[in-house]
């Protein structure tokens, strides 16, 4: 039997969800025997591969690079999971939304606050083009499950992965608001 092709990805977020993933400690060695890890920020793979079975996607969509990566993940992955509160709701990453457009945020950050050589970076490749609004993952692509938390606890991540590895359907943990 072939192993599941597993990936994790990091969009606009703090990497706390990946730190919680690393908190799986010794079980990560077991996971490595049960799945083929084909993409993850902690391994040296530059391009998101084709034919991924399950991907945990951390972070919100805050810029064009995030949007492009989210679409690539959806196109190439059977089961996409919003991993952590930034992916599920926008959370801390979306705190810039009430400030207005991307231009307003850039002006405040690069023109109004600096004391030395205020300027918005304009050279290609310096700063990804910000979207006017930070969005949770499911507003940009279809997702198949949710692992909420800031960050999700390692036990919840393990429970989810054990269920998927055992052949069960991904548990869609829809977030509850209010």
N, CA and C atoms as an extended XYZ file, in Angstrom:
534
Properties=species:S:1:pos:R:3:atomname:S:1:resname:S:1:resid:I:1 pbc="F F F"
N         0.843       -1.182        0.000 N   UNK     1
C         0.000        0.000        0.000 CA  UNK     1
C         0.889        1.246        0.000 C   UNK     1
N         0.572        2.212       -0.862 N   UNK     2
C         1.374        3.423       -0.908 CA  UNK     2
C         0.998        4.361        0.240 C   UNK     2
N         1.975        5.121        0.674 N   UNK     3
C         1.748        6.054        1.777 CA  UNK     3
C         1.059        7.308        1.272 C   UNK     3
N         0.294        7.939        2.164 N   UNK     4
C        -0.321        9.228        1.846 CA  UNK     4
C         0.754       10.253        1.573 C   UNK     4
N         0.510       11.086        0.564 N   UNK     5
C         1.407       12.207        0.272 CA  UNK     5
C         0.890       13.392        1.078 C   UNK     5
N         1.693       13.846        2.030 N   UNK     6
C         1.287       14.826        3.031 CA  UNK     6
C         2.105       16.103        2.882 C   UNK     6
N         1.431       17.229        3.066 N   UNK     7
C         2.102       18.523        2.986 CA  UNK     7
C         1.586       19.449        4.078 C   UNK     7
N         2.432       20.405        4.447 N   UNK     8
C         1.988       21.551        5.229 CA  UNK     8
C         2.494       22.781        4.491 C   UNK     8
N         1.752       23.874        4.625 N   UNK     9
C         2.160       25.113        3.967 CA  UNK     9
C         1.898       26.273        4.909 C   UNK     9
N         2.582       27.364        4.658 N   UNK    10
C         2.533       28.528        5.532 CA  UNK    10
C         2.279       29.751        4.678 C   UNK    10
N         1.122       30.380        4.874 N   UNK    11
C         0.785       31.618        4.177 CA  UNK    11
C         1.099       32.775        5.126 C   UNK    11
N         0.165       33.723        5.312 N   UNK    12
C         0.410       34.868        6.191 CA  UNK    12
C         0.035       34.497        7.623 C   UNK    12
N         1.026       34.227        8.425 N   UNK    13
C         0.824       33.848        9.809 CA  UNK    13
C         2.164       33.882       10.527 C   UNK    13
N         2.176       33.418       11.748 N   UNK    14
C         3.362       33.569       12.597 CA  UNK    14
C         4.212       32.308       12.700 C   UNK    14
N         3.787       31.219       12.131 N   UNK    15
C         4.421       29.894       12.191 CA  UNK    15
C         4.098       29.151       13.488 C   UNK    15
N         3.229       29.700       14.317 N   UNK    16
C         2.863       29.030       15.563 CA  UNK    16
C         2.217       27.678       15.345 C   UNK    16
N         1.454       27.533       14.270 N   UNK    17
C         0.813       26.242       13.990 CA  UNK    17
C         1.864       25.194       13.641 C   UNK    17
N         2.880       25.606       12.901 N   UNK    18
C         3.963       24.674       12.605 CA  UNK    18
C         4.774       24.351       13.860 C   UNK    18
N         4.890       25.298       14.769 N   UNK    19
C         5.573       25.009       16.041 CA  UNK    19
C         4.771       23.973       16.828 C   UNK    19
N         3.439       24.097       16.796 N   UNK    20
C         2.590       23.110       17.464 CA  UNK    20
C         2.706       21.751       16.776 C   UNK    20
N         2.812       21.752       15.451 N   UNK    21
C         3.031       20.518       14.692 CA  UNK    21
C         4.335       19.858       15.171 C   UNK    21
N         5.377       20.652       15.370 N   UNK    22
C         6.638       20.105       15.864 CA  UNK    22
C         6.515       19.581       17.294 C   UNK    22
N         5.517       20.081       18.041 N   UNK    23
C         5.260       19.587       19.399 CA  UNK    23
C         4.723       18.155       19.410 C   UNK    23
N         4.528       17.573       18.244 N   UNK    24
C         4.159       16.157       18.183 CA  UNK    24
C         5.335       15.278       18.622 C   UNK    24
N         6.503       15.896       18.748 N   UNK    25
C         7.701       15.255       19.296 CA  UNK    25
C         7.977       13.894       18.657 C   UNK    25
N         8.078       12.840       19.479 N   UNK    26
C         8.460       11.524       18.982 CA  UNK    26
C         7.474       10.980       17.956 C   UNK    26
N         6.209       11.401       18.015 N   UNK    27
C         5.225       10.891       17.068 CA  UNK    27
C         5.545       11.337       15.643 C   UNK    27
N         6.348       12.394       15.486 N   UNK    28
C         6.762       12.816       14.145 CA  UNK    28
C         7.544       11.710       13.438 C   UNK    28
N         8.341       10.951       14.193 N   UNK    29
C         9.069        9.820       13.592 CA  UNK    29
C         8.077        8.769       13.098 C   UNK    29
N         7.041        8.495       13.885 N   UNK    30
C         5.997        7.556       13.452 CA  UNK    30
C         5.287        8.100       12.216 C   UNK    30
N         4.966        9.381       12.236 N   UNK    31
C         4.293       10.012       11.092 CA  UNK    31
C         5.138        9.854        9.834 C   UNK    31
N         6.450       10.037        9.955 N   UNK    32
C         7.346        9.896        8.811 CA  UNK    32
C         7.345        8.501        8.210 C   UNK    32
N         6.994        7.501        9.002 N   UNK    33
C         6.882        6.134        8.484 CA  UNK    33
C         5.509        5.877        7.867 C   UNK    33
N         4.518        6.671        8.256 N   UNK    34
C         3.144        6.450        7.795 CA  UNK    34
C         2.772        7.266        6.565 C   UNK    34
N         3.407        8.402        6.380 N   UNK    35
C         3.106        9.282        5.249 CA  UNK    35
C         4.410        9.680        4.568 C   UNK    35
N         4.281       10.118        3.338 N   UNK    36
C         5.412       10.707        2.631 CA  UNK    36
C         5.252       12.224        2.724 C   UNK    36
N         6.137       12.884        3.429 N   UNK    37
C         6.059       14.339        3.565 CA  UNK    37
C         6.680       14.939        2.310 C   UNK    37
N         5.824       15.537        1.457 N   UNK    38
C         6.277       16.000        0.152 CA  UNK    38
C         6.487       17.510        0.089 C   UNK    38
N         5.975       18.242        1.086 N   UNK    39
C         6.157       19.704        1.103 CA  UNK    39
C         5.914       20.188        2.521 C   UNK    39
N         6.791       21.051        3.004 N   UNK    40
C         6.670       21.583        4.357 CA  UNK    40
C         7.733       22.662        4.523 C   UNK    40
N         7.453       23.732        5.284 N   UNK    41
C         8.474       24.760        5.486 CA  UNK    41
C         9.740       24.264        6.182 C   UNK    41
N         9.663       23.117        6.830 N   UNK    42
C        10.847       22.633        7.545 CA  UNK    42
C        11.653       21.616        6.740 C   UNK    42
N        11.271       21.388        5.468 N   UNK    43
C        12.088       20.563        4.573 CA  UNK    43
C        12.446       21.403        3.357 C   UNK    43
N        13.438       20.999        2.623 N   UNK    44
C        13.971       21.799        1.525 CA  UNK    44
C        13.348       21.397        0.188 C   UNK    44
N        12.066       21.727        0.013 N   UNK    45
C        11.374       21.528       -1.259 CA  UNK    45
C        10.881       22.898       -1.697 C   UNK    45
N        11.253       23.322       -2.887 N   UNK    46
C        10.962       24.693       -3.333 CA  UNK    46
C         9.600       24.837       -4.000 C   UNK    46
N         9.129       23.813       -4.690 N   UNK    47
C         7.892       23.901       -5.469 CA  UNK    47
C         6.845       22.949       -4.897 C   UNK    47
N         5.614       23.449       -4.735 N   UNK    48
C         4.531       22.594       -4.239 CA  UNK    48
C         4.247       21.517       -5.286 C   UNK    48
N         4.265       20.235       -4.889 N   UNK    49
C         4.150       19.144       -5.864 CA  UNK    49
C         2.707       18.850       -6.288 C   UNK    49
N         2.595       18.033       -7.302 N   UNK    50
C         1.303       17.504       -7.751 CA  UNK    50
C         0.915       16.307       -6.896 C   UNK    50
N        -0.363       15.958       -6.943 N   UNK    51
C        -0.891       14.723       -6.355 CA  UNK    51
C        -0.643       14.598       -4.858 C   UNK    51
N        -0.939       15.659       -4.118 N   UNK    52
C        -0.839       15.634       -2.660 CA  UNK    52
C        -2.169       15.123       -2.117 C   UNK    52
N        -2.123       14.226       -1.149 N   UNK    53
C        -3.359       13.682       -0.576 CA  UNK    53
C        -3.962       14.617        0.468 C   UNK    53
N        -3.133       15.111        1.395 N   UNK    54
C        -3.614       15.940        2.506 CA  UNK    54
C        -2.634       17.084        2.734 C   UNK    54
N        -3.169       18.303        2.876 N   UNK    55
C        -2.329       19.454        3.204 CA  UNK    55
C        -2.951       20.239        4.349 C   UNK    55
N        -2.131       20.555        5.336 N   UNK    56
C        -2.499       21.483        6.405 CA  UNK    56
C        -1.952       22.850        5.993 C   UNK    56
N        -2.842       23.842        5.865 N   UNK    57
C        -2.426       25.164        5.393 CA  UNK    57
C        -2.593       26.177        6.509 C   UNK    57
N        -1.471       26.675        7.005 N   UNK    58
C        -1.439       27.687        8.056 CA  UNK    58
C        -1.472       29.072        7.439 C   UNK    58
N        -2.172       29.992        8.086 N   UNK    59
C        -2.114       31.400        7.701 CA  UNK    59
C        -3.275       31.843        6.836 C   UNK    59
N        -3.447       33.146        6.819 N   UNK    60
C        -4.488       33.786        6.019 CA  UNK    60
C        -3.912       34.182        4.667 C   UNK    60
N        -4.784       34.681        3.814 N   UNK    61
C        -4.380       35.173        2.499 CA  UNK    61
C        -4.307       36.691        2.593 C   UNK    61
N        -3.077       37.217        2.582 N   UNK    62
C        -2.855       38.641        2.787 CA  UNK    62
C        -2.229       39.341        1.591 C   UNK    62
N        -1.708       38.566        0.637 N   UNK    63
C        -1.063       39.169       -0.526 CA  UNK    63
C        -1.222       38.271       -1.746 C   UNK    63
N        -0.777       38.766       -2.888 N   UNK    64
C        -0.933       38.012       -4.137 CA  UNK    64
C        -0.193       36.677       -4.098 C   UNK    64
N         0.972       36.643       -3.461 N   UNK    65
C         1.723       35.388       -3.359 CA  UNK    65
C         0.937       34.343       -2.574 C   UNK    65
N         0.291       34.773       -1.474 N   UNK    66
C        -0.537       33.852       -0.682 CA  UNK    66
C        -1.696       33.317       -1.511 C   UNK    66
N        -2.360       34.200       -2.264 N   UNK    67
C        -3.507       33.800       -3.094 CA  UNK    67
C        -3.071       32.772       -4.141 C   UNK    67
N        -1.955       33.036       -4.799 N   UNK    68
C        -1.443       32.118       -5.818 CA  UNK    68
C        -1.097       30.762       -5.203 C   UNK    68
N        -0.442       30.777       -4.043 N   UNK    69
C        -0.077       29.527       -3.378 CA  UNK    69
C        -1.314       28.757       -2.939 C   UNK    69
N        -2.310       29.448       -2.388 N   UNK    70
C        -3.546       28.782       -1.966 CA  UNK    70
C        -4.213       28.092       -3.156 C   UNK    70
N        -4.264       28.757       -4.279 N   UNK    71
C        -4.878       28.150       -5.478 CA  UNK    71
C        -4.068       26.956       -5.969 C   UNK    71
N        -2.747       27.071       -5.936 N   UNK    72
C        -1.889       25.956       -6.353 CA  UNK    72
C        -2.133       24.754       -5.436 C   UNK    72
N        -2.199       25.002       -4.130 N   UNK    73
C        -2.457       23.918       -3.174 CA  UNK    73
C        -3.797       23.259       -3.481 C   UNK    73
N        -4.842       24.053       -3.678 N   UNK    74
C        -6.171       23.492       -3.946 CA  UNK    74
C        -6.175       22.671       -5.226 C   UNK    74
N        -5.512       23.161       -6.261 N   UNK    75
C        -5.480       22.452       -7.548 CA  UNK    75
C        -4.737       21.132       -7.473 C   UNK    75
N        -3.785       21.026       -6.554 N   UNK    76
C        -2.903       19.862       -6.526 CA  UNK    76
C        -3.136       18.943       -5.331 C   UNK    76
N        -4.177       19.215       -4.531 N   UNK    77
C        -4.365       18.485       -3.271 CA  UNK    77
C        -5.788       17.959       -3.154 C   UNK    77
N        -5.910       16.727       -2.712 N   UNK    78
C        -7.221       16.102       -2.530 CA  UNK    78
C        -7.948       16.668       -1.317 C   UNK    78
N        -7.285       16.771       -0.158 N   UNK    79
C        -7.894       17.254        1.083 CA  UNK    79
C        -7.088       18.438        1.602 C   UNK    79
N        -7.730       19.613        1.648 N   UNK    80
C        -7.084       20.826        2.158 CA  UNK    80
C        -7.723       21.193        3.492 C   UNK    80
N        -6.876       21.411        4.503 N   UNK    81
C        -7.345       21.715        5.851 CA  UNK    81
C        -6.849       23.103        6.258 C   UNK    81
N        -7.781       23.969        6.674 N   UNK    82
C        -7.418       25.265        7.247 CA  UNK    82
C        -6.824       24.992        8.619 C   UNK    82
N        -5.551       25.307        8.781 N   UNK    83
C        -4.737       24.902        9.932 CA  UNK    83
C        -4.476       26.118       10.815 C   UNK    83
N        -5.221       26.224       11.918 N   UNK    84
C        -5.046       27.336       12.854 CA  UNK    84
C        -5.986       28.491       12.573 C   UNK    84
N        -6.105       29.359       13.559 N   UNK    85
C        -7.099       30.436       13.499 CA  UNK    85
C        -6.867       31.456       12.395 C   UNK    85
N        -5.620       31.709       12.000 N   UNK    86
C        -5.408       32.651       10.887 CA  UNK    86
C        -6.002       32.082        9.601 C   UNK    86
N        -5.821       30.790        9.355 N   UNK    87
C        -6.408       30.157        8.176 CA  UNK    87
C        -7.925       30.041        8.307 C   UNK    87
N        -8.408       29.805        9.516 N   UNK    88
C        -9.843       29.589        9.740 CA  UNK    88
C       -10.621       30.903        9.742 C   UNK    88
N       -10.106       31.952       10.395 N   UNK    89
C       -10.876       33.198       10.561 CA  UNK    89
C       -10.145       34.466       10.111 C   UNK    89
N        -8.855       34.375        9.850 N   UNK    90
C        -8.050       35.566        9.584 CA  UNK    90
C        -7.283       35.986       10.821 C   UNK    90
N        -7.894       35.856       11.982 N   UNK    91
C        -7.296       36.069       13.296 CA  UNK    91
C        -6.370       37.286       13.344 C   UNK    91
N        -5.204       37.158       13.920 N   UNK    92
C        -4.282       38.278       14.120 CA  UNK    92
C        -3.869       38.894       12.787 C   UNK    92
N        -3.668       38.064       11.784 N   UNK    93
C        -3.249       38.559       10.478 CA  UNK    93
C        -4.245       39.568        9.927 C   UNK    93
N        -5.520       39.375       10.187 N   UNK    94
C        -6.566       40.243        9.656 CA  UNK    94
C        -6.778       41.507       10.485 C   UNK    94
N        -5.979       41.706       11.505 N   UNK    95
C        -6.148       42.908       12.338 CA  UNK    95
C        -5.891       44.189       11.537 C   UNK    95
N        -5.262       44.090       10.380 N   UNK    96
C        -5.056       45.283        9.565 CA  UNK    96
C        -6.298       45.668        8.765 C   UNK    96
N        -7.274       44.765        8.644 N   UNK    97
C        -8.462       45.055        7.829 CA  UNK    97
C        -9.186       46.342        8.225 C   UNK    97
N        -9.409       46.639        9.516 N   UNK    98
C       -10.113       47.880        9.869 CA  UNK    98
C        -9.335       49.151        9.503 C   UNK    98
N        -8.058       49.013        9.213 N   UNK    99
C        -7.256       50.185        8.869 CA  UNK    99
C        -7.521       50.680        7.453 C   UNK    99
N        -8.163       49.860        6.643 N   UNK   100
C        -8.490       50.277        5.282 CA  UNK   100
C        -7.731       49.478        4.248 C   UNK   100
N        -7.497       50.116        3.113 N   UNK   101
C        -6.885       49.455        1.968 CA  UNK   101
C        -5.408       49.137        2.230 C   UNK   101
N        -4.851       48.351        1.349 N   UNK   102
C        -3.423       48.041        1.425 CA  UNK   102
C        -2.608       49.328        1.329 C   UNK   102
N        -3.020       50.249        0.491 N   UNK   103
C        -2.285       51.512        0.336 CA  UNK   103
C        -2.229       52.271        1.666 C   UNK   103
N        -3.346       52.317        2.379 N   UNK   104
C        -3.390       52.985        3.682 CA  UNK   104
C        -2.409       52.341        4.659 C   UNK   104
N        -2.375       51.027        4.678 N   UNK   105
C        -1.475       50.298        5.577 CA  UNK   105
C        -0.016       50.555        5.202 C   UNK   105
N         0.293       50.534        3.911 N   UNK   106
C         1.666       50.783        3.458 CA  UNK   106
C         2.110       52.211        3.779 C   UNK   106
N         1.230       53.167        3.565 N   UNK   107
C         1.573       54.562        3.870 CA  UNK   107
C         1.856       54.738        5.355 C   UNK   107
N         1.008       54.154        6.183 N   UNK   108
C         1.209       54.268        7.630 CA  UNK   108
C         2.528       53.626        8.047 C   UNK   108
N         2.800       52.439        7.515 N   UNK   109
C         3.983       51.679        7.913 CA  UNK   109
C         5.283       52.250        7.372 C   UNK   109
N         5.268       52.691        6.124 N   UNK   110
C         6.524       53.069        5.474 CA  UNK   110
C         6.728       54.571        5.301 C   UNK   110
N         5.646       55.369        5.360 N   UNK   111
C         5.803       56.807        5.163 CA  UNK   111
C         5.605       57.617        6.439 C   UNK   111
N         4.584       57.270        7.233 N   UNK   112
C         4.263       58.061        8.417 CA  UNK   112
C         5.119       57.711        9.636 C   UNK   112
N         5.435       56.450        9.854 N   UNK   113
C         6.119       56.027       11.080 CA  UNK   113
C         7.646       56.070       11.021 C   UNK   113
N         8.291       55.771        9.899 N   UNK   114
C         9.763       55.771        9.897 CA  UNK   114
C        10.347       57.175       10.063 C   UNK   114
N        11.512       57.230       10.651 N   UNK   115
C        12.179       58.520       10.820 CA  UNK   115
C        13.352       58.674        9.852 C   UNK   115
N        13.835       57.583        9.273 N   UNK   116
C        14.930       57.643        8.307 CA  UNK   116
C        14.435       57.194        6.934 C   UNK   116
N        14.574       58.039        5.948 N   UNK   117
C        14.272       57.724        4.549 CA  UNK   117
C        12.925       57.034        4.355 C   UNK   117
N        11.828       57.674        4.726 N   UNK   118
C        10.518       57.063        4.503 CA  UNK   118
C        10.255       56.811        3.017 C   UNK   118
N         9.906       55.589        2.669 N   UNK   119
C         9.570       55.233        1.290 CA  UNK   119
C         8.930       53.857        1.288 C   UNK   119
N         7.931       53.692        0.450 N   UNK   120
C         7.310       52.378        0.275 CA  UNK   120
C         8.219       51.576       -0.656 C   UNK   120
N         8.639       50.379       -0.257 N   UNK   121
C         9.504       49.579       -1.126 CA  UNK   121
C         8.831       49.349       -2.471 C   UNK   121
N         9.564       49.610       -3.550 N   UNK   122
C         8.963       49.505       -4.875 CA  UNK   122
C         9.709       48.560       -5.803 C   UNK   122
N        10.903       48.147       -5.453 N   UNK   123
C        11.665       47.258       -6.325 CA  UNK   123
C        10.975       45.895       -6.404 C   UNK   123
N        10.952       45.291       -7.583 N   UNK   124
C        10.315       43.970       -7.725 CA  UNK   124
C        10.938       42.946       -6.783 C   UNK   124
N        10.087       42.134       -6.178 N   UNK   125
C        10.552       41.065       -5.307 CA  UNK   125
C        10.845       41.472       -3.875 C   UNK   125
N        10.755       42.762       -3.562 N   UNK   126
C        11.029       43.219       -2.204 CA  UNK   126
C         9.827       42.966       -1.297 C   UNK   126
N         8.652       43.311       -1.764 N   UNK   127
C         7.436       43.210       -0.963 CA  UNK   127
C         6.334       42.622       -1.835 C   UNK   127
N         5.724       41.500       -1.446 N   UNK   128
C         4.611       40.976       -2.236 CA  UNK   128
C         3.479       42.000       -2.263 C   UNK   128
N         2.733       42.015       -3.346 N   UNK   129
C         1.632       42.961       -3.474 CA  UNK   129
C         0.537       42.588       -2.474 C   UNK   129
N         0.280       43.512       -1.529 N   UNK   130
C        -0.736       43.262       -0.506 CA  UNK   130
C        -2.132       43.331       -1.106 C   UNK   130
N        -3.008       42.480       -0.603 N   UNK   131
C        -4.420       42.576       -0.943 CA  UNK   131
C        -5.041       43.622       -0.018 C   UNK   131
N        -6.131       44.231       -0.454 N   UNK   132
C        -6.767       45.259        0.368 CA  UNK   132
C        -7.365       44.691        1.643 C   UNK   132
N        -7.701       43.411        1.618 N   UNK   133
C        -8.310       42.776        2.791 CA  UNK   133
C        -7.683       41.412        3.013 C   UNK   133
N        -7.310       41.116        4.241 N   UNK   134
C        -6.808       39.789        4.607 CA  UNK   134
C        -8.020       38.863        4.722 C   UNK   134
N        -7.912       37.680        4.141 N   UNK   135
C        -9.041       36.748        4.113 CA  UNK   135
C        -8.653       35.390        4.697 C   UNK   135
N        -9.597       34.762        5.407 N   UNK   136
C        -9.351       33.379        5.817 CA  UNK   136
C        -9.321       32.481        4.582 C   UNK   136
N        -8.694       31.348        4.698 N   UNK   137
C        -8.461       30.458        3.562 CA  UNK   137
C        -9.744       30.089        2.814 C   UNK   137
N       -10.828       29.781        3.540 N   UNK   138
C       -12.050       29.321        2.872 CA  UNK   138
C       -12.745       30.407        2.071 C   UNK   138
N       -12.344       31.668        2.209 N   UNK   139
C       -12.882       32.721        1.350 CA  UNK   139
C       -12.157       32.791        0.016 C   UNK   139
N       -11.058       32.051       -0.103 N   UNK   140
C       -10.254       32.092       -1.327 CA  UNK   140
C       -10.322       30.764       -2.080 C   UNK   140
N       -10.299       29.657       -1.346 N   UNK   141
C       -10.396       28.318       -1.946 CA  UNK   141
C       -11.344       27.471       -1.109 C   UNK   141
N       -11.816       26.391       -1.693 N   UNK   142
C       -12.624       25.430       -0.940 CA  UNK   142
C       -11.713       24.665        0.011 C   UNK   142
N       -12.140       24.517        1.255 N   UNK   143
C       -11.402       23.714        2.219 CA  UNK   143
C       -12.264       22.542        2.655 C   UNK   143
N       -11.600       21.483        3.076 N   UNK   144
C       -12.297       20.246        3.433 CA  UNK   144
C       -12.375       20.006        4.927 C   UNK   144
N       -11.618       20.759        5.707 N   UNK   145
C       -11.625       20.581        7.146 CA  UNK   145
C       -10.990       21.768        7.829 C   UNK   145
N       -11.194       21.846        9.135 N   UNK   146
C       -10.685       22.952        9.944 CA  UNK   146
C       -10.009       22.397       11.187 C   UNK   146
N        -8.817       22.905       11.494 N   UNK   147
C        -8.140       22.620       12.760 CA  UNK   147
C        -7.957       23.963       13.449 C   UNK   147
N        -8.960       24.408       14.218 N   UNK   148
C        -8.882       25.723       14.850 CA  UNK   148
C        -7.921       25.726       16.031 C   UNK   148
N        -7.578       26.917       16.451 N   UNK   149
C        -6.706       27.111       17.600 CA  UNK   149
C        -5.593       28.070       17.246 C   UNK   149
N        -5.073       28.708       18.253 N   UNK   150
C        -3.992       29.678       18.045 CA  UNK   150
C        -2.876       29.394       19.039 C   UNK   150
N        -2.101       28.348       18.714 N   UNK   151
C        -2.221       27.394       17.616 CA  UNK   151
C        -3.074       26.195       18.025 C   UNK   151
N        -3.431       25.340       17.063 N   UNK   152
C        -4.131       24.106       17.451 CA  UNK   152
C        -3.197       23.272       18.320 C   UNK   152
N        -3.714       22.649       19.365 N   UNK   153
C        -2.846       21.822       20.206 CA  UNK   153
C        -2.344       20.587       19.445 C   UNK   153
N        -1.154       20.153       19.797 N   UNK   154
C        -0.538       19.011       19.131 CA  UNK   154
C        -1.454       17.786       19.165 C   UNK   154
N        -2.160       17.571       20.274 N   UNK   155
C        -3.062       16.420       20.369 CA  UNK   155
C        -4.167       16.452       19.330 C   UNK   155
N        -4.701       17.636       19.051 N   UNK   156
C        -5.746       17.768       18.030 CA  UNK   156
C        -5.171       17.480       16.643 C   UNK   156
N        -3.958       17.952       16.387 N   UNK   157
C        -3.307       17.696       15.097 CA  UNK   157
C        -3.093       16.196       14.925 C   UNK   157
N        -2.593       15.553       15.967 N   UNK   158
C        -2.347       14.113       15.895 CA  UNK   158
C        -3.645       13.338       15.673 C   UNK   158
N        -4.682       13.685       16.427 N   UNK   159
C        -5.980       13.000       16.284 CA  UNK   159
C        -6.490       13.112       14.846 C   UNK   159
N        -6.394       14.296       14.282 N   UNK   160
C        -6.828       14.503       12.905 CA  UNK   160
C        -6.023       13.639       11.941 C   UNK   160
N        -4.694       13.702       12.068 N   UNK   161
C        -3.839       12.955       11.150 CA  UNK   161
C        -4.026       11.447       11.298 C   UNK   161
N        -4.169       10.954       12.519 N   UNK   162
C        -4.400        9.521       12.714 CA  UNK   162
C        -5.685        9.082       12.023 C   UNK   162
N        -6.729        9.909       12.098 N   UNK   163
C        -7.987        9.568       11.433 CA  UNK   163
C        -7.852        9.516        9.924 C   UNK   163
N        -7.173       10.471        9.351 N   UNK   164
C        -6.986       10.503        7.895 CA  UNK   164
C        -6.100        9.344        7.445 C   UNK   164
N        -5.035        9.074        8.187 N   UNK   165
C        -4.122        7.979        7.839 CA  UNK   165
C        -4.848        6.636        7.908 C   UNK   165
N        -5.762        6.495        8.864 N   UNK   166
C        -6.529        5.248        9.016 CA  UNK   166
C        -7.557        5.069        7.905 C   UNK   166
N        -7.694        6.065        7.053 N   UNK   167
C        -8.613        5.938        5.926 CA  UNK   167
C        -9.960        6.584        6.144 C   UNK   167
N       -10.132        7.193        7.291 N   UNK   168
C       -11.395        7.870        7.560 CA  UNK   168
C       -11.476        9.198        6.832 C   UNK   168
N       -12.674        9.718        6.712 N   UNK   169
C       -12.812       11.021        6.079 CA  UNK   169
C       -12.234       12.103        6.992 C   UNK   169
N       -11.780       13.196        6.394 N   UNK   170
C       -11.291       14.282        7.257 CA  UNK   170
C       -12.437       14.804        8.099 C   UNK   170
N       -12.178       15.031        9.354 N   UNK   171
C       -13.200       15.581       10.244 CA  UNK   171
C       -13.259       17.072        9.984 C   UNK   171
N       -14.398       17.554        9.507 N   UNK   172
C       -14.565       18.984        9.255 CA  UNK   172
C       -14.972       19.652       10.548 C   UNK   172
N       -14.022       20.213       11.233 N   UNK   173
C       -14.285       20.908       12.493 CA  UNK   173
C       -14.614       22.347       12.169 C   UNK   173
N       -15.858       22.617       11.894 N   UNK   174
C       -16.265       23.984       11.565 CA  UNK   174
C       -16.119       24.872       12.793 C   UNK   174
N       -15.539       26.035       12.584 N   UNK   175
C       -15.383       26.945       13.728 CA  UNK   175
C       -16.744       27.439       14.214 C   UNK   175
N       -16.831       27.711       15.496 N   UNK   176
C       -18.051       28.260       16.081 CA  UNK   176
C       -17.778       29.687       16.486 C   UNK   176
N       -18.644       30.581       16.089 N   UNK   177
C       -18.497       31.990       16.418 CA  UNK   177
C       -19.640       32.410       17.316 C   UNK   177
N       -19.317       33.324       18.247 N   UNK   178
C       -20.365       33.904       19.076 CA  UNK   178
C       -20.775       33.122       20.246 C   UNK   178
